[in-house]
Amino acid sequence: MAFDAREPRGFLSRHRYPVLGVLVVAIGGYGYYKSTRPVPVGVVEARQGPAERVLAITGRTRPQVTVTIVPKVPGQVVRLAKEEGDSVKAGELLVQLESDAPRAAVDEIASKVSLQQRAVAEAERNYARLQQLRERGIATAKEFDASKFELDQARLSLQSLDATRRQASAKLRDNTIVSPVDGVVLARPVDRGQVVGQNTVIYELAPLSDVEVEADVDEQFLAEVREGQKADVLIAGRSEPLPATLYYVSPKVDTRTGGAKVRLRLDRKIADLRSGVTADVNLIIERRADAITVARSAILGRDKNARVLLVKNGVVDPAPVKFLEWPSERVIVLSGLTPGAQLLAAPRPDLIGQRVAPTKDLAAVPGGPRPRGSDARKAL
């Protein structure tokens, strides 16, 4: 009687149940290990020491005063030496008005003065001659007095012509207008060929020595802004900030921007500072000799709901805090933290009560879930 040969069974077939048991134990052990392994988290420390509250705003340089250039005499503009934005030195030519008529008047008066000078010289010679004749008894007193009168009249006429010549020369000089200050041209409302009067503004200049900074402060911070506060001003194109003092706060808020104008005067004169340049202002609101500060990103919530997630003995523990709300990377903590306390740099409520492995090397920490919903809104 013949029987079919039995096929040999493989290892997995013969030992499938023990293998499955080992896999289940391994997976369970890995899951347990993973669930009990400390989560790597980035931490920051609460610092103690001098602290400042600084309000960062952006403004522009502007002239404290504006110099307007108007002609002393009416005339036609034949030359405009500067354009808007150009620099100008004191005494440098700005405007040349048509000067043919004033120059002709000066030349005419000069010829009259020359003739009158000859007349005075002739009257002086005649007076001297009659004086000698009178001393010798030849000339009469009447002739002598007449010569003296003629000399006096000639001299008076010469003085009058001299005054007229000075006046005509001044008018000629008035047709050439130069800059009274070192500055920058803000505006040039007229064009060449235009006839201008004594009230026509030809140029507006901003003196370089009288530049200040103007900026807007949001209305929510106006209560903290006061005259006399110090600031560091970094002007575009310069490598170092300049010290300045706040001297003006507008009494009204612009309804379009929600801010109020403030002006700062530089503590020292800068010779080559131009108007209209961007200026980053760090206004020092408050200085504290000793305060506890912490990164604003480490705080969840605001006001009474503000809290941090401390790391104590490797476990995340929430703690309420009170701090000065301020738009800066670090804020001053009033209560709830001690110096050196470690707290999560990126607060994650899902880690509360869990074991963590803290590190100050934030770049080495893998990204975790971000706060959602109300926690996300409070954390911003």
C-alpha positions as CSV (number, residue, x, y, z in Angstrom):
1,M,0.0,0.0,0.0
2,A,1.4,3.3,-1.1
3,F,1.3,6.5,1.0
4,D,2.0,10.1,-0.1
5,A,5.2,11.6,1.2
6,R,4.6,14.4,3.9
7,E,6.1,17.8,2.9
8,P,8.6,19.1,5.4
9,R,7.4,22.2,7.4
10,G,9.4,25.5,7.5
11,F,10.7,27.2,10.6
12,L,8.0,29.8,10.7
13,S,5.3,27.3,10.2
14,R,6.6,25.1,12.9
15,H,7.3,28.0,15.4
16,R,4.8,30.6,14.4
17,Y,3.2,30.9,17.8
18,P,6.5,31.5,19.7
19,V,7.6,34.0,17.1
20,L,4.3,35.9,17.3
21,G,4.7,35.9,21.1
22,V,8.2,37.4,20.8
23,L,7.0,40.1,18.4
24,V,4.1,41.1,20.7
25,V,6.4,41.4,23.6
26,A,8.9,43.4,21.6
27,I,6.3,45.8,20.3
28,G,4.8,46.2,23.8
29,G,8.3,46.8,25.3
30,Y,9.1,49.4,22.6
31,G,5.8,51.1,23.2
32,Y,6.4,51.1,27.0
33,Y,9.9,52.4,26.5
34,K,8.7,55.1,24.2
35,S,5.9,56.2,26.5
36,T,8.2,56.4,29.5
37,R,11.2,57.9,27.7
38,P,11.7,61.7,28.6
39,V,10.6,64.0,25.7
40,P,13.5,66.3,24.6
41,V,12.4,69.9,25.1
42,G,14.1,73.3,24.7
43,V,14.2,75.5,27.8
44,V,15.1,79.0,28.7
45,E,16.1,80.5,32.1
46,A,14.6,83.4,34.0
47,R,17.3,86.0,34.3
48,Q,17.9,88.6,37.0
49,G,19.7,91.9,36.5
50,P,19.3,95.4,35.1
51,A,16.4,95.6,32.6
52,E,14.8,98.2,30.3
53,R,11.5,98.6,28.7
54,V,12.1,99.9,25.2
55,L,9.5,101.0,22.7
56,A,10.7,100.4,19.1
57,I,9.2,102.8,16.6
58,T,10.2,104.0,13.2
59,G,10.3,107.7,12.1
60,R,12.1,110.1,9.8
61,T,14.4,113.0,10.2
62,R,12.9,116.4,9.6
63,P,14.0,120.0,9.9
64,Q,13.2,121.8,13.1
65,V,12.8,125.0,11.1
66,T,12.4,125.8,7.3
67,V,14.2,128.7,5.6
68,T,12.3,130.2,2.8
69,I,14.1,132.1,0.0
70,V,12.1,135.1,-1.4
71,P,13.5,138.0,-3.6
72,K,14.0,141.4,-2.2
73,V,13.1,143.0,-5.5
74,P,10.7,141.7,-8.2
75,G,12.2,140.4,-11.4
76,Q,12.4,137.6,-13.9
77,V,14.2,134.4,-13.0
78,V,17.1,133.7,-15.4
79,R,18.9,131.0,-13.4
80,L,18.0,128.4,-10.7
81,A,21.2,126.8,-9.4
82,K,19.7,124.0,-7.3
83,E,17.1,121.3,-7.6
84,E,15.0,119.6,-4.9
85,G,17.1,117.3,-2.7
86,D,20.4,119.1,-3.6
87,S,22.8,120.1,-0.8
88,V,23.7,123.8,-0.6
89,K,26.4,125.7,1.3
90,A,26.0,129.1,3.0
91,G,26.9,131.8,0.5
92,E,26.4,129.5,-2.5
93,L,24.4,130.9,-5.5
94,L,20.7,129.9,-5.6
95,V,18.9,132.3,-7.9
96,Q,19.9,134.9,-10.5
97,L,17.2,137.4,-11.5
98,E,17.3,139.4,-14.7
99,S,19.8,142.3,-14.0
100,D,20.2,144.3,-17.1
101,A,18.1,147.3,-15.8
102,P,19.7,147.4,-12.4
103,R,23.2,147.2,-13.9
104,A,22.3,150.0,-16.4
105,A,21.1,152.1,-13.5
106,V,24.4,151.5,-11.6
107,D,26.4,152.5,-14.7
108,E,24.3,155.6,-15.2
109,I,24.8,156.7,-11.6
110,A,28.5,155.9,-11.8
111,S,28.9,158.3,-14.7
112,K,27.0,161.0,-12.8
113,V,29.2,160.5,-9.8
114,S,32.3,160.9,-12.0
115,L,31.0,164.2,-13.4
116,Q,30.1,165.5,-10.0
117,Q,33.5,164.6,-8.6
118,R,35.0,166.8,-11.3
119,A,32.6,169.6,-10.4
120,V,33.6,169.3,-6.8
121,A,37.2,169.5,-7.7
122,E,36.6,172.6,-9.8
123,A,34.6,174.2,-7.0
124,E,37.4,173.5,-4.5
125,R,40.0,175.1,-6.8
126,N,37.8,178.2,-7.3
127,Y,37.2,178.4,-3.5
128,A,40.9,178.2,-2.8
129,R,41.7,180.9,-5.4
130,L,39.2,183.3,-4.0
131,Q,40.4,182.7,-0.5
132,Q,43.9,183.8,-1.5
133,L,42.5,186.8,-3.4
134,R,40.5,187.8,-0.3
135,E,43.5,187.6,1.9
136,R,45.3,190.0,-0.5
137,G,42.2,192.3,-0.5
138,I,41.5,191.7,-4.2
139,A,38.3,189.6,-3.9
140,T,35.2,190.8,-2.2
141,A,33.4,189.0,0.6
142,K,30.4,188.4,-1.6
143,E,32.6,186.6,-4.2
144,F,34.2,184.5,-1.5
145,D,30.9,183.5,0.0
146,A,29.5,182.6,-3.4
147,S,32.4,180.3,-4.1
148,K,32.0,178.6,-0.7
149,F,28.3,178.1,-1.3
150,E,29.0,176.6,-4.7
151,L,31.5,174.2,-3.1
152,D,29.1,173.1,-0.4
153,Q,26.4,172.5,-3.0
154,A,28.7,170.5,-5.1
155,R,29.7,168.3,-2.2
156,L,26.1,167.8,-1.2
157,S,25.2,166.7,-4.7
158,L,28.1,164.3,-4.7
159,Q,26.9,162.8,-1.4
160,S,23.4,162.4,-2.8
161,L,24.8,160.7,-5.9
162,D,26.9,158.4,-3.7
163,A,23.8,157.3,-1.8
164,T,21.9,156.7,-5.0
165,R,24.8,154.6,-6.3
166,R,24.9,152.5,-3.2
167,Q,21.1,152.0,-3.5
168,A,21.4,151.0,-7.1
169,S,24.3,148.6,-6.3
170,A,22.3,147.0,-3.5
171,K,19.4,146.4,-6.0
172,L,21.8,144.8,-8.4
173,R,23.2,142.6,-5.6
174,D,19.6,141.7,-4.6
175,N,19.1,140.2,-8.1
176,T,21.7,137.6,-7.1
177,I,20.3,135.4,-4.2
178,V,22.7,133.1,-2.2
179,S,21.9,130.6,0.5
180,P,22.0,131.9,4.1
181,V,22.7,128.5,5.6
182,D,24.1,125.1,5.0
183,G,21.2,122.8,4.1
184,V,19.2,120.7,1.7
185,V,16.6,122.0,-0.8
186,L,13.2,120.8,0.2
187,A,11.2,122.5,-2.5
188,R,11.6,124.8,-5.5
189,P,8.1,126.1,-6.4
190,V,9.2,128.3,-9.4
191,D,10.7,127.7,-12.8
192,R,13.2,129.5,-14.9
193,G,11.7,132.5,-16.8
194,Q,9.0,133.1,-14.2
195,V,8.5,136.6,-13.0
196,V,8.6,136.7,-9.2
197,G,7.5,139.3,-6.6
198,Q,8.7,140.1,-3.2
199,N,6.3,137.5,-1.6
200,T,7.1,134.7,-4.0
201,V,8.9,131.7,-2.4
202,I,11.6,130.5,-4.7
203,Y,13.2,127.9,-2.5
204,E,12.5,126.1,0.8
205,L,15.7,125.0,2.6
206,A,16.2,122.6,5.6
207,P,19.3,123.7,7.6
208,L,21.5,120.7,8.3
209,S,22.3,121.8,11.8
210,D,18.7,121.7,13.0
211,V,17.5,118.2,12.1
212,E,15.2,116.3,14.5
213,V,13.3,113.0,14.3
214,E,9.5,112.6,14.0
215,A,7.7,109.3,14.6
216,D,4.2,107.9,15.4
217,V,3.4,106.2,18.7
218,D,0.5,103.8,18.8
219,E,-2.3,105.0,21.0
220,Q,-2.1,102.0,23.3
221,F,1.4,103.0,24.4
222,L,0.8,106.8,24.7
223,A,0.2,106.6,28.5
224,E,3.9,105.4,28.9
225,V,5.4,108.1,26.7
226,R,6.6,111.4,28.4
227,E,8.7,114.4,27.5
228,G,12.3,114.1,28.6
229,Q,12.6,110.3,27.9
230,K,15.9,109.2,26.4
231,A,16.2,107.2,23.2
232,D,18.8,105.7,20.8
233,V,18.2,106.6,17.2
234,L,19.8,104.6,14.3
235,I,19.6,106.7,11.1
236,A,19.7,104.9,7.8
237,G,23.3,104.9,6.4
238,R,24.9,105.3,9.8
239,S,26.6,102.4,11.7
240,E,26.1,103.7,15.3
241,P,22.9,105.0,17.1
242,L,22.7,108.6,18.2
243,P,21.4,109.7,21.6
244,A,18.3,111.8,21.6
245,T,15.7,113.2,23.9
246,L,11.9,113.2,23.4
247,Y,10.7,116.8,23.7
248,Y,7.2,116.8,22.1
249,V,4.1,114.5,22.3
250,S,1.1,115.5,20.2
251,P,-2.0,116.1,22.3
252,K,-4.2,114.4,19.7
253,V,-4.4,111.0,18.0
254,D,-4.7,110.7,14.3
255,T,-7.9,108.8,13.6
256,R,-6.5,107.4,10.4
257,T,-3.4,105.8,11.9
258,G,-4.4,105.4,15.5
259,G,-1.1,107.1,16.6
260,A,0.2,110.4,17.8
261,K,3.2,112.3,16.6
262,V,6.3,112.5,18.8
263,R,9.5,114.5,18.1
264,L,13.0,113.8,19.4
265,R,15.9,116.2,19.4
266,L,19.4,114.8,18.9
267,D,21.6,115.3,21.9
268,R,24.5,116.5,19.7
269,K,24.6,118.4,16.4
270,I,25.4,116.3,13.3
271,A,26.7,118.5,10.5
272,D,25.8,116.3,7.5
273,L,22.5,114.9,8.6
274,R,19.8,115.1,5.9
275,S,16.0,115.4,6.2
276,G,13.6,112.7,5.2
277,V,15.9,109.8,6.1
278,T,14.4,106.7,7.9
279,A,15.3,106.5,11.6
280,D,14.8,103.5,13.9
281,V,14.0,104.8,17.4
282,N,14.4,102.8,20.6
283,L,12.6,104.9,23.2
284,I,13.6,104.0,26.7
285,I,10.3,103.9,28.7
286,E,11.7,102.5,32.0
287,R,15.0,101.4,33.5
288,R,15.1,98.9,36.4
289,A,18.3,98.2,38.3
290,D,17.2,94.7,39.3
291,A,14.4,92.7,37.6
292,I,13.6,89.2,36.5
293,T,13.1,88.8,32.8
294,V,12.0,86.0,30.5
295,A,11.4,85.4,26.8
296,R,7.9,86.6,25.9
297,S,7.5,83.4,23.7
298,A,7.7,81.3,26.9
299,I,4.5,82.8,28.4
300,L,1.1,81.4,27.6
301,G,-1.9,83.7,27.9
302,R,-2.3,87.2,29.2
303,D,-3.3,89.1,32.3
304,K,-4.8,86.7,35.0
305,N,-4.5,83.7,32.7
306,A,-0.8,84.1,32.1
307,R,1.3,81.1,32.9
308,V,4.6,79.4,32.1
309,L,5.5,75.7,31.9
310,L,8.3,75.0,34.4
311,V,10.6,72.1,34.3
312,K,11.0,70.7,37.9
313,N,12.9,67.5,38.4
314,G,12.5,66.6,34.8
315,V,8.6,67.1,34.9
316,V,6.6,69.8,33.3
317,D,4.6,71.8,35.8
318,P,2.5,74.9,35.0
319,A,2.9,78.0,37.1
320,P,0.9,81.3,37.0
321,V,3.0,84.5,36.5
322,K,2.4,88.2,36.4
323,F,4.4,90.3,34.0
324,L,4.5,93.7,32.3
325,E,2.9,93.3,28.9
326,W,5.2,95.0,26.4
327,P,6.1,94.5,22.7
328,S,9.6,93.1,23.1
329,E,11.4,89.8,23.0
330,R,11.9,89.7,26.7
331,V,9.4,91.0,29.4
332,I,9.8,91.9,33.0
333,V,8.2,89.3,35.4
334,L,6.6,90.8,38.5
335,S,5.8,87.5,40.3
336,G,5.7,83.7,39.9
337,L,9.3,83.1,38.9
338,T,12.7,82.9,40.6
339,P,16.0,83.6,39.0
340,G,17.4,80.6,37.2
341,A,14.0,78.8,36.8
342,Q,13.9,76.7,33.7
343,L,10.8,76.9,31.5
344,L,9.8,75.6,28.2
345,A,10.9,77.9,25.4
346,A,7.9,76.8,23.3
347,P,5.1,76.1,25.7
348,R,3.2,72.9,24.9
349,P,0.2,72.2,27.2
350,D,0.2,68.5,26.1
351,L,3.5,68.0,28.0
352,I,2.1,69.0,31.4
353,G,2.9,66.3,33.9
354,Q,5.2,64.4,31.5
355,R,8.8,63.6,32.0
356,V,11.1,65.7,29.7
357,A,14.8,66.0,28.9
358,P,15.5,69.7,29.0
359,T,18.2,71.3,26.8
360,K,19.3,74.9,26.1
361,D,20.3,74.0,22.6
362,L,17.0,74.9,21.0
363,A,18.3,73.9,17.5
364,A,18.7,70.3,18.7
365,V,15.1,69.9,19.8
366,P,12.7,68.2,17.2
367,G,9.6,70.2,16.4
368,G,6.6,69.2,18.5
369,P,2.9,70.0,18.2
370,R,2.0,73.7,18.3
371,P,-0.7,75.1,20.7
372,R,-4.1,75.2,19.1
373,G,-7.3,77.1,19.6
374,S,-7.4,79.5,22.5
375,D,-3.9,78.5,23.7
376,A,-2.5,79.4,20.3
377,R,-4.2,82.8,20.4
378,K,-3.0,83.5,23.9
379,A,0.6,82.5,23.1
380,L,0.8,85.0,20.2
